[in-house]
Amino acid sequence: MIHSIYPCLWFDNQAREGAAFYCSVFKNSKIVSENPIVVIFELNGQKFMGLNGGPVFKFNEAVSFVIDCENQEEIDYYWNKFTADGGQESQCGWCKDKFGVSWQIVPTALKSLMNDPATASKVTKAFMKMKKFDIAQLIEATKS
């Protein structure tokens, strides 16, 4: 038996607006179906549900979505999209979009930098001072 697992995002009453926003940010994305309560959408092939559930529950940092970025251009793109129009910057590559959903915009290079015992503490010290990750600064930190 195959069961699909996908996240449900609980919106007050902006599920359609949220789905449209996320589909505009990610290439190869689309709204699959919708009704007044639920919007089903796909972001890069990953299924999501947006629920117009009312104001009872709010998004928080207990759940976040991680985006692996190959270069600084990708980091800047996602960071700027999610922090625009009422989004918020946080620390260490975390931000919230205008709906309050938390995102981690992370360079793929971070894994190798953190897996090297010779550079891990230097890289950690560098990114603890950052909001948006700066790949050049992370690499520079390994040289000091």
Backbone as JSON Lines, residues from 0, in Angstrom:
{"i":0,"aa":"M","n":[0.84,-1.17,0.0],"ca":[0.0,0.0,0.0],"c":[0.89,1.24,0.0]}
{"i":1,"aa":"I","n":[0.67,2.15,-0.95],"ca":[1.45,3.38,-1.02],"c":[0.59,4.54,-0.54]}
{"i":2,"aa":"H","n":[1.12,5.27,0.42],"ca":[0.44,6.44,0.95],"c":[1.34,7.64,0.74]}
{"i":3,"aa":"S","n":[0.78,8.71,0.23],"ca":[1.6,9.91,0.09],"c":[1.51,10.72,1.38]}
{"i":4,"aa":"I","n":[2.6,11.38,1.68],"ca":[2.68,12.25,2.86],"c":[3.01,13.64,2.36]}
{"i":5,"aa":"Y","n":[2.25,14.62,2.79],"ca":[2.49,16.0,2.37],"c":[2.01,16.95,3.46]}
{"i":6,"aa":"P","n":[2.58,18.14,3.51],"ca":[2.21,19.09,4.55],"c":[0.89,19.8,4.25]}
{"i":7,"aa":"C","n":[0.19,20.12,5.32],"ca":[-1.0,20.95,5.25],"c":[-0.67,22.26,5.96]}
{"i":8,"aa":"L","n":[-0.82,23.36,5.25],"ca":[-0.55,24.69,5.82],"c":[-1.88,25.33,6.21]}
{"i":9,"aa":"W","n":[-2.03,25.63,7.47],"ca":[-3.27,26.17,8.02],"c":[-3.24,27.69,7.92]}
{"i":10,"aa":"F","n":[-4.03,28.23,7.05],"ca":[-4.16,29.67,6.88],"c":[-5.45,30.14,7.56]}
{"i":11,"aa":"D","n":[-5.51,31.41,7.88],"ca":[-6.74,31.98,8.4],"c":[-7.8,31.9,7.3]}
{"i":12,"aa":"N","n":[-7.57,32.63,6.22],"ca":[-8.49,32.6,5.07],"c":[-7.75,32.96,3.79]}
{"i":13,"aa":"Q","n":[-6.44,32.67,3.73],"ca":[-5.64,33.06,2.56],"c":[-4.98,31.87,1.88]}
{"i":14,"aa":"A","n":[-5.58,30.7,1.93],"ca":[-4.95,29.52,1.33],"c":[-4.71,29.71,-0.17]}
{"i":15,"aa":"R","n":[-5.68,30.26,-0.87],"ca":[-5.52,30.47,-2.32],"c":[-4.41,31.48,-2.59]}
{"i":16,"aa":"E","n":[-4.4,32.57,-1.83],"ca":[-3.36,33.59,-1.98],"c":[-1.98,33.01,-1.66]}
{"i":17,"aa":"G","n":[-1.9,32.21,-0.6],"ca":[-0.63,31.57,-0.25],"c":[-0.15,30.63,-1.34]}
{"i":18,"aa":"A","n":[-1.05,29.79,-1.83],"ca":[-0.68,28.84,-2.89],"c":[-0.2,29.58,-4.13]}
{"i":19,"aa":"A","n":[-0.9,30.64,-4.51],"ca":[-0.5,31.42,-5.69],"c":[0.88,32.06,-5.47]}
{"i":20,"aa":"F","n":[1.11,32.57,-4.26],"ca":[2.41,33.17,-3.95],"c":[3.52,32.13,-4.07]}
{"i":21,"aa":"Y","n":[3.36,30.98,-3.42],"ca":[4.41,29.97,-3.45],"c":[4.64,29.45,-4.87]}
{"i":22,"aa":"C","n":[3.57,29.32,-5.65],"ca":[3.72,28.88,-7.05],"c":[4.47,29.92,-7.88]}
{"i":23,"aa":"S","n":[4.37,31.2,-7.5],"ca":[5.1,32.24,-8.22],"c":[6.59,32.24,-7.86]}
{"i":24,"aa":"V","n":[6.92,31.75,-6.68],"ca":[8.31,31.73,-6.21],"c":[9.08,30.55,-6.79]}
{"i":25,"aa":"F","n":[8.45,29.4,-6.84],"ca":[9.12,28.17,-7.28],"c":[8.73,27.83,-8.72]}
{"i":26,"aa":"K","n":[9.74,27.6,-9.53],"ca":[9.49,27.16,-10.91],"c":[8.85,25.77,-10.88]}
{"i":27,"aa":"N","n":[8.23,25.39,-11.96],"ca":[7.6,24.07,-12.06],"c":[6.59,23.83,-10.95]}
{"i":28,"aa":"S","n":[5.77,24.82,-10.68],"ca":[4.78,24.73,-9.61],"c":[3.4,25.08,-10.16]}
{"i":29,"aa":"K","n":[2.37,24.54,-9.49],"ca":[1.01,24.78,-9.98],"c":[-0.01,24.5,-8.9]}
{"i":30,"aa":"I","n":[-1.16,25.15,-9.04],"ca":[-2.32,24.83,-8.23],"c":[-3.02,23.67,-8.92]}
{"i":31,"aa":"V","n":[-3.25,22.59,-8.19],"ca":[-3.82,21.37,-8.75],"c":[-5.34,21.37,-8.65]}
{"i":32,"aa":"S","n":[-5.86,21.77,-7.49],"ca":[-7.31,21.83,-7.29],"c":[-7.61,22.77,-6.14]}
{"i":33,"aa":"E","n":[-8.84,23.24,-6.1],"ca":[-9.22,24.12,-5.0],"c":[-10.72,24.11,-4.81]}
{"i":34,"aa":"N","n":[-11.11,24.38,-3.58],"ca":[-12.49,24.63,-3.21],"c":[-12.45,25.69,-2.11]}
{"i":35,"aa":"P","n":[-13.56,26.11,-1.58],"ca":[-13.51,27.19,-0.58],"c":[-12.71,26.87,0.69]}
{"i":36,"aa":"I","n":[-12.49,25.6,0.98],"ca":[-11.78,25.22,2.2],"c":[-10.33,24.82,1.94]}
{"i":37,"aa":"V","n":[-10.06,24.1,0.85],"ca":[-8.75,23.5,0.61],"c":[-8.22,23.87,-0.77]}
{"i":38,"aa":"V","n":[-6.92,24.15,-0.82],"ca":[-6.22,24.35,-2.09],"c":[-5.07,23.33,-2.11]}
{"i":39,"aa":"I","n":[-5.03,22.52,-3.16],"ca":[-3.93,21.58,-3.34],"c":[-3.0,22.18,-4.38]}
{"i":40,"aa":"F","n":[-1.7,22.22,-4.06],"ca":[-0.73,22.78,-5.0],"c":[0.56,21.99,-4.93]}
{"i":41,"aa":"E","n":[1.36,22.14,-5.97],"ca":[2.65,21.47,-6.05],"c":[3.75,22.49,-6.24]}
{"i":42,"aa":"L","n":[4.82,22.33,-5.48],"ca":[6.01,23.16,-5.61],"c":[7.15,22.24,-6.02]}
{"i":43,"aa":"N","n":[7.65,22.4,-7.23],"ca":[8.72,21.53,-7.75],"c":[8.37,20.05,-7.57]}
{"i":44,"aa":"G","n":[7.12,19.71,-7.8],"ca":[6.69,18.32,-7.72],"c":[6.27,17.85,-6.34]}
{"i":45,"aa":"Q","n":[6.48,18.66,-5.29],"ca":[6.09,18.3,-3.93],"c":[4.68,18.81,-3.67]}
{"i":46,"aa":"K","n":[3.8,17.92,-3.26],"ca":[2.4,18.27,-2.99],"c":[2.25,18.98,-1.64]}
{"i":47,"aa":"F","n":[1.39,19.99,-1.61],"ca":[1.04,20.73,-0.4],"c":[-0.47,20.92,-0.37]}
{"i":48,"aa":"M","n":[-0.99,21.1,0.82],"ca":[-2.38,21.48,0.98],"c":[-2.43,22.8,1.75]}
{"i":49,"aa":"G","n":[-3.2,23.74,1.26],"ca":[-3.48,24.96,2.0],"c":[-4.9,24.86,2.51]}
{"i":50,"aa":"L","n":[-5.1,25.11,3.79],"ca":[-6.4,24.98,4.43],"c":[-6.86,26.33,4.95]}
{"i":51,"aa":"N","n":[-8.05,26.74,4.59],"ca":[-8.66,27.93,5.17],"c":[-9.31,27.52,6.48]}
{"i":52,"aa":"G","n":[-8.52,27.46,7.53],"ca":[-8.96,26.92,8.81],"c":[-9.41,27.95,9.82]}
{"i":53,"aa":"G","n":[-9.24,29.22,9.51],"ca":[-9.62,30.25,10.47],"c":[-8.44,30.68,11.33]}
{"i":54,"aa":"P","n":[-8.69,31.59,12.24],"ca":[-7.6,32.22,13.0],"c":[-7.11,31.45,14.23]}
{"i":55,"aa":"V","n":[-7.54,30.21,14.41],"ca":[-7.23,29.47,15.63],"c":[-5.74,29.2,15.79]}
{"i":56,"aa":"F","n":[-5.08,28.73,14.72],"ca":[-3.66,28.36,14.8],"c":[-2.82,29.26,13.9]}
{"i":57,"aa":"K","n":[-1.62,29.56,14.35],"ca":[-0.69,30.4,13.6],"c":[0.58,29.6,13.3]}
{"i":58,"aa":"F","n":[1.24,29.99,12.23],"ca":[2.53,29.37,11.91],"c":[3.56,29.8,12.95]}
{"i":59,"aa":"N","n":[4.54,28.92,13.21],"ca":[5.67,29.29,14.07],"c":[6.91,28.51,13.62]}
{"i":60,"aa":"E","n":[8.02,28.79,14.27],"ca":[9.3,28.21,13.85],"c":[9.45,26.73,14.17]}
{"i":61,"aa":"A","n":[8.46,26.13,14.84],"ca":[8.55,24.7,15.14],"c":[8.58,23.86,13.87]}
{"i":62,"aa":"V","n":[8.05,24.42,12.78],"ca":[8.11,23.76,11.47],"c":[8.64,24.78,10.47]}
{"i":63,"aa":"S","n":[9.62,24.37,9.68],"ca":[10.16,25.25,8.65],"c":[10.46,24.41,7.41]}
{"i":64,"aa":"F","n":[10.58,25.09,6.29],"ca":[10.93,24.43,5.04],"c":[12.33,24.86,4.66]}
{"i":65,"aa":"V","n":[13.17,23.88,4.32],"ca":[14.57,24.12,3.99],"c":[14.71,24.15,2.47]}
{"i":66,"aa":"I","n":[15.41,25.16,1.98],"ca":[15.71,25.26,0.55],"c":[17.23,25.23,0.4]}
{"i":67,"aa":"D","n":[17.73,24.18,-0.23],"ca":[19.15,24.07,-0.52],"c":[19.46,24.92,-1.75]}
{"i":68,"aa":"C","n":[20.43,25.8,-1.62],"ca":[20.79,26.72,-2.71],"c":[22.22,26.46,-3.15]}
{"i":69,"aa":"E","n":[22.4,26.36,-4.46],"ca":[23.71,26.08,-5.03],"c":[24.65,27.28,-5.03]}
{"i":70,"aa":"N","n":[24.1,28.49,-5.03],"ca":[24.96,29.68,-5.12],"c":[24.29,30.87,-4.44]}
{"i":71,"aa":"Q","n":[25.03,31.97,-4.36],"ca":[24.53,33.16,-3.68],"c":[23.33,33.76,-4.41]}
{"i":72,"aa":"E","n":[23.32,33.65,-5.71],"ca":[22.19,34.17,-6.49],"c":[20.88,33.49,-6.07]}
{"i":73,"aa":"E","n":[20.91,32.19,-5.86],"ca":[19.71,31.47,-5.4],"c":[19.33,31.89,-3.99]}
{"i":74,"aa":"I","n":[20.31,32.02,-3.11],"ca":[20.04,32.46,-1.75],"c":[19.37,33.83,-1.77]}
{"i":75,"aa":"D","n":[19.94,34.75,-2.53],"ca":[19.39,36.11,-2.62],"c":[17.97,36.09,-3.18]}
{"i":76,"aa":"Y","n":[17.73,35.27,-4.19],"ca":[16.41,35.19,-4.81],"c":[15.35,34.77,-3.78]}
{"i":77,"aa":"Y","n":[15.56,33.65,-3.12],"ca":[14.56,33.16,-2.16],"c":[14.43,34.09,-0.95]}
{"i":78,"aa":"W","n":[15.56,34.57,-0.47],"ca":[15.53,35.48,0.68],"c":[14.7,36.72,0.36]}
{"i":79,"aa":"N","n":[14.94,37.31,-0.78],"ca":[14.22,38.52,-1.18],"c":[12.74,38.25,-1.4]}
{"i":80,"aa":"K","n":[12.39,37.11,-1.97],"ca":[10.98,36.76,-2.19],"c":[10.25,36.59,-0.86]}
{"i":81,"aa":"F","n":[10.86,35.87,0.07],"ca":[10.18,35.56,1.31],"c":[10.16,36.7,2.32]}
{"i":82,"aa":"T","n":[11.14,37.58,2.29],"ca":[11.14,38.69,3.25],"c":[10.4,39.92,2.73]}
{"i":83,"aa":"A","n":[9.97,39.9,1.48],"ca":[9.24,41.05,0.9],"c":[7.81,41.1,1.43]}
{"i":84,"aa":"D","n":[7.21,42.26,1.32],"ca":[5.77,42.44,1.6],"c":[5.34,41.97,2.99]}
{"i":85,"aa":"G","n":[6.16,42.24,3.99],"ca":[5.78,41.88,5.36],"c":[6.47,40.65,5.9]}
{"i":86,"aa":"G","n":[7.32,40.01,5.09],"ca":[8.11,38.89,5.61],"c":[9.14,39.42,6.6]}
{"i":87,"aa":"Q","n":[9.81,38.52,7.31],"ca":[10.75,38.94,8.34],"c":[12.06,38.16,8.24]}
{"i":88,"aa":"E","n":[13.16,38.86,8.4],"ca":[14.46,38.22,8.51],"c":[14.64,37.69,9.91]}
{"i":89,"aa":"S","n":[15.36,36.6,10.03],"ca":[15.74,36.08,11.33],"c":[17.24,35.8,11.26]}
{"i":90,"aa":"Q","n":[17.73,34.91,12.08],"ca":[19.16,34.61,12.15],"c":[19.49,33.31,11.41]}
{"i":91,"aa":"C","n":[20.73,33.18,11.02],"ca":[21.31,31.93,10.52],"c":[20.56,31.34,9.33]}
{"i":92,"aa":"G","n":[20.14,32.19,8.4],"ca":[19.49,31.7,7.2],"c":[18.0,31.48,7.33]}
{"i":93,"aa":"W","n":[17.41,31.82,8.47],"ca":[15.97,31.65,8.68],"c":[15.25,32.95,8.36]}
{"i":94,"aa":"C","n":[14.07,32.82,7.78],"ca":[13.2,33.96,7.56],"c":[11.76,33.48,7.56]}
{"i":95,"aa":"K","n":[10.84,34.43,7.62],"ca":[9.42,34.13,7.53],"c":[8.86,34.88,6.34]}
{"i":96,"aa":"D","n":[7.92,34.26,5.66],"ca":[7.25,34.95,4.56],"c":[6.09,35.78,5.11]}
{"i":97,"aa":"K","n":[5.39,36.46,4.24],"ca":[4.31,37.36,4.64],"c":[3.15,36.65,5.31]}
{"i":98,"aa":"F","n":[3.07,35.33,5.22],"ca":[2.02,34.57,5.88],"c":[2.47,34.04,7.24]}
{"i":99,"aa":"G","n":[3.77,34.14,7.51],"ca":[4.32,33.65,8.77],"c":[4.97,32.29,8.68]}
{"i":100,"aa":"V","n":[5.05,31.7,7.48],"ca":[5.69,30.4,7.3],"c":[7.21,30.59,7.37]}
{"i":101,"aa":"S","n":[7.88,29.72,8.11],"ca":[9.33,29.81,8.29],"c":[10.07,29.02,7.21]}
{"i":102,"aa":"W","n":[11.14,29.64,6.74],"ca":[11.98,29.06,5.68],"c":[13.43,29.12,6.13]}
{"i":103,"aa":"Q","n":[14.2,28.1,5.76],"ca":[15.64,28.1,5.95],"c":[16.27,28.11,4.56]}
{"i":104,"aa":"I","n":[16.95,29.2,4.25],"ca":[17.59,29.37,2.95],"c":[19.07,29.06,3.15]}
{"i":105,"aa":"V","n":[19.49,27.87,2.71],"ca":[20.78,27.31,3.11],"c":[21.65,27.0,1.9]}
{"i":106,"aa":"P","n":[22.92,27.41,1.92],"ca":[23.82,27.03,0.82],"c":[24.17,25.54,0.92]}
{"i":107,"aa":"T","n":[24.19,24.86,-0.21],"ca":[24.56,23.45,-0.2],"c":[26.0,23.27,0.3]}
{"i":108,"aa":"A","n":[26.83,24.28,0.13],"ca":[28.23,24.22,0.58],"c":[28.34,24.12,2.1]}
{"i":109,"aa":"L","n":[27.3,24.51,2.8],"ca":[27.36,24.5,4.27],"c":[27.62,23.1,4.81]}
{"i":110,"aa":"K","n":[27.05,22.09,4.19],"ca":[27.23,20.72,4.66],"c":[28.7,20.34,4.68]}
{"i":111,"aa":"S","n":[29.4,20.56,3.59],"ca":[30.83,20.18,3.55],"c":[31.65,21.05,4.5]}
{"i":112,"aa":"L","n":[31.32,22.31,4.62],"ca":[32.04,23.19,5.54],"c":[31.84,22.76,6.99]}
{"i":113,"aa":"M","n":[30.63,22.29,7.31],"ca":[30.33,21.87,8.69],"c":[30.83,20.45,8.98]}
{"i":114,"aa":"N","n":[30.98,19.63,7.95],"ca":[31.46,18.27,8.15],"c":[32.97,18.18,8.33]}
{"i":115,"aa":"D","n":[33.68,19.25,8.01],"ca":[35.13,19.29,8.16],"c":[35.45,19.79,9.57]}
{"i":116,"aa":"P","n":[35.99,18.93,10.44],"ca":[36.28,19.35,11.81],"c":[37.21,20.57,11.89]}
{"i":117,"aa":"A","n":[38.04,20.76,10.87],"ca":[38.98,21.88,10.89],"c":[38.28,23.22,10.64]}
{"i":118,"aa":"T","n":[37.1,23.2,10.02],"ca":[36.43,24.46,9.68],"c":[35.09,24.65,10.37]}
{"i":119,"aa":"A","n":[34.52,23.6,10.93],"ca":[33.15,23.67,11.45],"c":[32.95,24.79,12.47]}
{"i":120,"aa":"S","n":[33.83,24.91,13.43],"ca":[33.63,25.94,14.46],"c":[33.8,27.35,13.9]}
{"i":121,"aa":"K","n":[34.71,27.52,12.95],"ca":[34.9,28.83,12.32],"c":[33.67,29.23,11.5]}
{"i":122,"aa":"V","n":[33.13,28.27,10.78],"ca":[31.94,28.53,9.97],"c":[30.74,28.82,10.86]}
{"i":123,"aa":"T","n":[30.6,28.06,11.92],"ca":[29.5,28.3,12.86],"c":[29.6,29.69,13.45]}
{"i":124,"aa":"K","n":[30.78,30.08,13.87],"ca":[30.98,31.43,14.43],"c":[30.61,32.5,13.41]}
{"i":125,"aa":"A","n":[30.95,32.27,12.15],"ca":[30.63,33.24,11.1],"c":[29.13,33.32,10.84]}
{"i":126,"aa":"F","n":[28.46,32.17,10.71],"ca":[27.04,32.26,10.36],"c":[26.16,32.66,11.53]}
{"i":127,"aa":"M","n":[26.64,32.51,12.75],"ca":[25.86,32.98,13.9],"c":[25.69,34.5,13.89]}
{"i":128,"aa":"K","n":[26.54,35.2,13.15],"ca":[26.45,36.66,13.03],"c":[25.59,37.08,11.84]}
{"i":129,"aa":"M","n":[25.17,36.11,11.03],"ca":[24.45,36.42,9.78],"c":[22.94,36.3,9.95]}
{"i":130,"aa":"K","n":[22.24,37.04,9.15],"ca":[20.83,36.78,8.93],"c":[20.76,35.92,7.67]}
{"i":131,"aa":"K","n":[20.9,36.54,6.51],"ca":[20.96,35.81,5.24],"c":[22.37,35.25,5.1]}
{"i":132,"aa":"F","n":[22.47,33.97,4.69],"ca":[23.78,33.38,4.49],"c":[24.53,34.07,3.36]}
{"i":133,"aa":"D","n":[25.82,34.27,3.58],"ca":[26.73,34.83,2.59],"c":[27.82,33.79,2.37]}
{"i":134,"aa":"I","n":[27.75,33.11,1.24],"ca":[28.67,32.0,0.96],"c":[30.13,32.46,0.99]}
{"i":135,"aa":"A","n":[30.42,33.61,0.4],"ca":[31.81,34.1,0.37],"c":[32.34,34.31,1.79]}
{"i":136,"aa":"Q","n":[31.52,34.84,2.68],"ca":[31.95,35.04,4.06],"c":[32.16,33.71,4.79]}
{"i":137,"aa":"L","n":[31.33,32.72,4.48],"ca":[31.51,31.4,5.1],"c":[32.82,30.77,4.66]}
{"i":138,"aa":"I","n":[33.1,30.88,3.38],"ca":[34.36,30.32,2.86],"c":[35.56,31.1,3.43]}
{"i":139,"aa":"E","n":[35.43,32.39,3.49],"ca":[36.5,33.23,4.05],"c":[36.78,32.87,5.51]}
{"i":140,"aa":"A","n":[35.76,32.53,6.25],"ca":[35.93,32.16,7.65],"c":[36.8,30.92,7.81]}
{"i":141,"aa":"T","n":[36.8,30.05,6.83],"ca":[37.63,28.84,6.91],"c":[39.11,29.14,6.76]}
{"i":142,"aa":"K","n":[39.45,30.3,6.24],"ca":[40.84,30.67,5.99],"c":[41.49,31.4,7.15]}
{"i":143,"aa":"S","n":[40.71,31.77,8.14],"ca":[41.28,32.53,9.26],"c":[41.78,31.63,10.37]}
